[in-house]
Amino acid sequence: MKKQYQANVHTITPSQKGKIFHYYAMSQEEMDELITLYKLDPHTIASALDPDEVPRMEYEDGILSIIWKLPTNFNLKEIKSFNVSTMGIFVVKKHVILITSEDKEFFTGSLNLSIDDPYDVVMVVIERTIKHFVEHLRVIKMLSKEIQEKINTSMGNEYLLQMFNLSEILIYYLDAINSNKSVLVKLNGWMEKQNVGDIDYMEDILIEVDQAARQTEIYSQVFTGLMDARGSIVNNNMNNLIKRLTIINIIFLPLNLIAGIGGMSEYSMMTEQWGWPIAYGLFSIAMVIIGFITYRVLNRLEGSSINKQRKL
């Protein structure tokens, strides 16, 4: 698929006469078009679609080639949909060619930059991808809070695994942003030598990518540091449940013994003169009293144990 855009002063709009092309989910015919018409190297095109490709910048035979990392489109219901993909940004004479594996919107809304040459378009695309990373970080932070609330009452590993997945995603994001930052520094130096593009705007982008990298690193460190604590919360919840079940078992242990004795025919024979309603009514009341006394004794033992631990 191919989209075509035209650069105006502060906007980039779809136009069949534009010199900005966005290829995604390419067919073989479109790939051949890039090779024959714009003289792009097949290996470079393949690199732009390889999610494991390392970001880099090259300028050869009048063609600026940038392999760049960007986040994929995500689904809030699927944490695994957060991922990093690769795109290609090429400047061939006055044409800008973007290659992505899926459809992306890079030019929505107005721009903070006056478009004077193709390299300004490149900076706009780069800035939008950085903002895309930052937006994903905000969503990940929101998901982290929701998962943390569920972990506080959970006794399983489901939410811990989700937290682990988010932590792993942040590592990939951090690696991608730092790799992009290295490419951006190299691109900035090249643009200064060639005297192209808006250098002040490029410096603002460098600040944004540096802030995004630091924010991702902080999130990653916080996630890593809290994983053990959240695991302890799950274990503590499980221990509390086992403790409650144990108390119930201890309470009913003497009651089961008494109920076994009371269920024998000898008890009915011994209380025959009272009648079974009175005999078994008294028997039930005695069981309730014994169960209550056992519960109180267990509570006092637990309280004294906690007090001893506090004194230590």
C-alpha positions as CSV (number, residue, x, y, z in Angstrom):
1,M,0.0,0.0,0.0
2,K,1.1,3.5,-0.7
3,K,0.1,6.9,0.6
4,Q,1.2,10.2,-0.9
5,Y,1.5,13.6,0.8
6,Q,2.4,17.1,0.0
7,A,4.3,19.5,2.3
8,N,2.7,22.9,3.0
9,V,4.0,25.6,5.3
10,H,2.8,24.1,8.6
11,T,0.9,21.0,7.5
12,I,1.5,17.9,5.5
13,T,-1.6,16.8,3.7
14,P,-2.6,13.9,1.4
15,S,-2.0,14.8,-2.3
16,Q,-1.4,12.9,-5.5
17,K,1.1,15.6,-6.5
18,G,3.2,15.4,-3.3
19,K,6.8,14.2,-3.0
20,I,6.3,12.4,0.3
21,F,5.5,8.7,0.0
22,H,4.6,6.2,2.7
23,Y,4.8,2.5,1.9
24,Y,3.4,-0.1,4.2
25,A,2.5,-3.7,3.8
26,M,4.3,-3.5,0.5
27,S,3.7,-5.7,-2.5
28,Q,6.4,-7.0,-4.7
29,E,5.4,-4.5,-7.4
30,E,5.8,-1.6,-5.0
31,M,9.2,-2.9,-3.8
32,D,10.4,-3.1,-7.4
33,E,9.2,0.4,-7.9
34,L,11.4,1.6,-5.1
35,I,14.4,-0.2,-6.5
36,T,14.0,0.9,-10.1
37,L,12.5,4.4,-9.8
38,Y,14.3,5.6,-6.6
39,K,17.4,3.4,-6.8
40,L,17.0,2.1,-3.3
41,D,19.1,-0.9,-2.3
42,P,17.0,-4.1,-1.8
43,H,19.0,-4.9,1.3
44,T,18.2,-1.5,2.8
45,I,14.6,-2.0,2.1
46,A,14.6,-5.4,3.7
47,S,16.4,-3.8,6.7
48,A,13.6,-1.3,7.1
49,L,11.1,-4.2,7.5
50,D,13.3,-6.3,9.8
51,P,12.1,-5.8,13.5
52,D,15.5,-6.9,14.7
53,E,17.5,-4.5,12.6
54,V,19.9,-2.1,14.4
55,P,19.1,1.6,13.8
56,R,21.7,3.4,11.7
57,M,22.2,6.3,9.3
58,E,24.0,6.3,5.9
59,Y,24.5,8.8,3.2
60,E,25.7,7.3,-0.1
61,D,25.2,8.3,-3.8
62,G,23.1,11.2,-2.8
63,I,20.6,9.1,-0.8
64,L,20.1,9.6,2.9
65,S,19.0,6.3,4.5
66,I,17.9,6.1,8.1
67,I,16.8,2.8,9.8
68,W,14.7,3.9,12.8
69,K,12.9,2.2,15.6
70,L,9.3,3.0,16.5
71,P,6.6,1.4,18.7
72,T,3.9,-0.8,17.1
73,N,0.2,-0.2,17.3
74,F,-1.1,-1.7,20.5
75,N,-4.3,-3.1,21.9
76,L,-5.0,-2.2,25.6
77,K,-6.5,-5.7,26.2
78,E,-3.3,-7.4,25.1
79,I,-0.1,-6.4,26.8
80,K,1.9,-8.5,24.3
81,S,0.8,-6.1,21.5
82,F,3.3,-3.5,22.9
83,N,6.4,-4.0,20.8
84,V,9.0,-2.3,18.8
85,S,9.2,-2.4,15.0
86,T,11.6,-0.9,12.4
87,M,11.0,1.7,9.7
88,G,13.0,3.2,6.9
89,I,13.3,6.9,6.2
90,F,14.9,7.8,2.8
91,V,15.6,11.1,1.2
92,V,16.2,10.8,-2.6
93,K,16.7,14.2,-4.2
94,K,13.6,16.1,-3.1
95,H,11.5,13.0,-2.3
96,V,10.9,11.6,1.1
97,I,10.1,7.9,1.3
98,L,8.8,6.2,4.5
99,I,8.7,2.4,4.7
100,T,6.9,0.7,7.6
101,S,5.5,-2.8,8.2
102,E,2.0,-1.4,9.2
103,D,0.0,1.6,8.6
104,K,1.0,4.7,10.6
105,E,-0.2,8.3,10.9
106,F,2.8,10.7,11.0
107,F,1.3,13.9,9.7
108,T,-2.0,14.5,11.6
109,G,-2.6,18.0,13.0
110,S,-0.5,21.1,12.5
111,L,3.3,21.2,12.7
112,N,5.6,23.3,14.9
113,L,8.0,23.6,12.0
114,S,7.9,25.5,8.8
115,I,8.6,22.9,6.0
116,D,11.4,24.3,3.8
117,D,13.1,21.1,2.5
118,P,12.8,17.3,2.7
119,Y,15.0,17.1,5.8
120,D,12.4,19.1,7.7
121,V,9.9,16.3,6.8
122,V,12.4,13.8,8.2
123,M,12.5,15.7,11.5
124,V,8.8,15.8,11.7
125,V,8.6,12.0,11.3
126,I,11.3,11.5,13.9
127,E,9.6,13.8,16.4
128,R,6.2,12.0,15.9
129,T,7.8,8.6,16.6
130,I,9.4,9.9,19.8
131,K,6.1,11.2,21.0
132,H,4.6,7.9,20.1
133,F,7.1,6.2,22.5
134,V,6.2,8.7,25.3
135,E,2.4,8.1,24.8
136,H,3.1,4.3,25.2
137,L,5.0,5.0,28.4
138,R,2.0,6.8,29.8
139,V,-0.3,3.9,28.9
140,I,2.2,1.4,30.5
141,K,2.3,3.5,33.7
142,M,-1.5,3.4,33.8
143,L,-1.6,-0.3,33.2
144,S,1.0,-0.8,35.9
145,K,-1.2,0.9,38.5
146,E,-4.2,-1.2,37.5
147,I,-2.2,-4.4,37.7
148,Q,-0.7,-3.4,41.1
149,E,-4.2,-2.9,42.6
150,K,-5.2,-6.4,41.4
151,I,-1.9,-7.8,42.8
152,N,-2.8,-6.5,46.2
153,T,-5.7,-8.9,46.4
154,S,-4.5,-11.7,44.2
155,M,-3.0,-15.0,45.2
156,G,-2.0,-16.3,41.7
157,N,0.7,-15.5,39.3
158,E,-1.4,-14.1,36.5
159,Y,-0.9,-10.4,37.3
160,L,2.7,-10.9,38.2
161,L,3.3,-12.3,34.7
162,Q,1.6,-9.3,33.2
163,M,3.9,-7.0,35.3
164,F,6.9,-9.0,34.1
165,N,5.7,-8.6,30.5
166,L,5.5,-4.8,31.0
167,S,9.0,-4.8,32.5
168,E,10.3,-6.7,29.5
169,I,8.6,-4.3,27.1
170,L,10.3,-1.3,28.9
171,I,13.7,-2.9,28.3
172,Y,13.0,-3.2,24.6
173,Y,11.7,0.4,24.5
174,L,14.8,1.7,26.3
175,D,17.1,-0.1,23.9
176,A,15.2,1.2,20.9
177,I,15.2,4.8,22.2
178,N,18.9,4.8,23.1
179,S,19.7,3.4,19.6
180,N,17.5,6.1,18.0
181,K,19.3,8.7,20.1
182,S,22.7,7.6,18.7
183,V,21.4,7.9,15.1
184,L,19.9,11.3,15.9
185,V,23.2,12.6,17.2
186,K,24.9,11.4,14.0
187,L,22.1,12.9,11.9
188,N,22.4,16.3,13.7
189,G,26.1,16.5,13.0
190,W,25.6,15.6,9.3
191,M,22.8,18.2,8.9
192,E,25.1,20.9,10.4
193,K,27.8,20.0,7.9
194,Q,25.4,20.0,5.0
195,N,23.6,23.1,6.3
196,V,20.2,21.6,5.8
197,G,17.1,21.4,8.0
198,D,16.2,23.5,11.0
199,I,19.0,22.9,13.5
200,D,17.1,24.5,16.4
201,Y,14.3,22.1,15.8
202,M,16.7,19.2,15.7
203,E,18.1,20.3,19.1
204,D,14.6,20.3,20.5
205,I,14.2,16.7,19.2
206,L,17.4,15.7,20.8
207,I,16.1,17.0,24.2
208,E,12.9,15.1,23.7
209,V,14.6,11.8,22.9
210,D,16.9,12.3,25.9
211,Q,13.9,12.8,28.2
212,A,12.1,9.8,26.8
213,A,15.2,7.7,27.4
214,R,15.5,8.8,31.0
215,Q,11.8,8.3,31.6
216,T,11.9,4.8,30.2
217,E,15.0,4.0,32.3
218,I,13.3,5.2,35.5
219,Y,10.2,3.2,34.7
220,S,12.3,0.1,34.0
221,Q,14.2,0.5,37.3
222,V,11.0,1.0,39.3
223,F,9.4,-2.0,37.7
224,T,12.4,-4.2,38.4
225,G,12.7,-3.0,42.0
226,L,9.1,-3.6,42.8
227,M,8.8,-7.1,41.2
228,D,10.1,-8.8,44.3
229,A,7.9,-6.7,46.6
230,R,4.8,-7.5,44.5
231,G,5.8,-11.2,44.6
232,S,6.0,-10.9,48.4
233,I,2.5,-9.4,48.4
234,V,1.1,-12.4,46.5
235,N,2.9,-14.8,48.9
236,N,1.6,-12.9,51.9
237,N,-2.0,-13.1,50.5
238,M,-1.6,-16.9,50.1
239,N,-0.2,-17.2,53.7
240,N,-3.1,-15.3,55.1
241,L,-5.5,-17.6,53.2
242,I,-3.7,-20.7,54.5
243,K,-3.8,-19.3,58.0
244,R,-7.6,-18.7,57.9
245,L,-8.1,-22.3,56.6
246,T,-5.9,-23.6,59.4
247,I,-7.9,-21.8,62.0
248,I,-11.1,-23.2,60.6
249,N,-9.6,-26.7,60.7
250,I,-8.4,-26.3,64.3
251,I,-11.9,-25.1,65.4
252,F,-13.7,-28.0,63.8
253,L,-11.2,-30.6,64.9
254,P,-12.6,-31.0,68.4
255,L,-16.1,-30.5,67.1
256,N,-15.7,-33.4,64.7
257,L,-14.7,-35.6,67.6
258,I,-17.6,-34.5,69.7
259,A,-20.0,-34.9,66.8
260,G,-18.7,-38.4,66.3
261,I,-19.4,-39.3,69.9
262,G,-22.8,-37.7,69.8
263,G,-23.8,-39.5,66.7
264,M,-23.4,-42.9,68.4
265,S,-26.4,-44.8,69.7
266,E,-25.1,-44.7,73.3
267,Y,-25.7,-41.0,73.5
268,S,-29.3,-41.4,72.4
269,M,-29.8,-44.2,74.9
270,M,-28.2,-42.0,77.7
271,T,-30.5,-39.1,77.0
272,E,-33.6,-41.1,76.2
273,Q,-35.5,-39.6,79.2
274,W,-34.9,-36.0,77.9
275,G,-36.2,-36.6,74.4
276,W,-34.1,-36.1,71.3
277,P,-35.1,-32.4,70.7
278,I,-33.7,-31.3,74.1
279,A,-30.7,-33.7,74.0
280,Y,-29.5,-32.7,70.6
281,G,-30.4,-29.0,71.2
282,L,-28.1,-29.0,74.3
283,F,-25.5,-30.9,72.3
284,S,-25.5,-28.3,69.5
285,I,-25.3,-25.4,72.0
286,A,-22.3,-27.1,73.6
287,M,-20.6,-27.5,70.2
288,V,-21.1,-23.8,69.4
289,I,-19.6,-22.8,72.9
290,I,-16.6,-25.1,72.4
291,G,-16.0,-23.7,68.9
292,F,-16.2,-20.1,70.1
293,I,-13.8,-20.9,73.0
294,T,-11.4,-22.5,70.6
295,Y,-11.5,-19.5,68.3
296,R,-10.8,-17.1,71.2
297,V,-7.9,-19.1,72.4
298,L,-6.4,-19.1,68.9
299,N,-6.8,-15.4,68.6
300,R,-5.1,-14.8,71.9
301,L,-2.2,-17.1,71.0
302,E,-1.8,-15.2,67.7
303,G,-2.0,-11.8,69.4
304,S,0.7,-12.8,72.0
305,S,2.9,-14.0,69.2
306,I,2.6,-10.7,67.3
307,N,3.4,-8.7,70.5
308,K,6.5,-10.8,71.1
309,Q,7.7,-10.1,67.5
310,R,7.1,-6.4,67.9
311,K,9.2,-6.3,71.1
312,L,12.0,-8.1,69.3
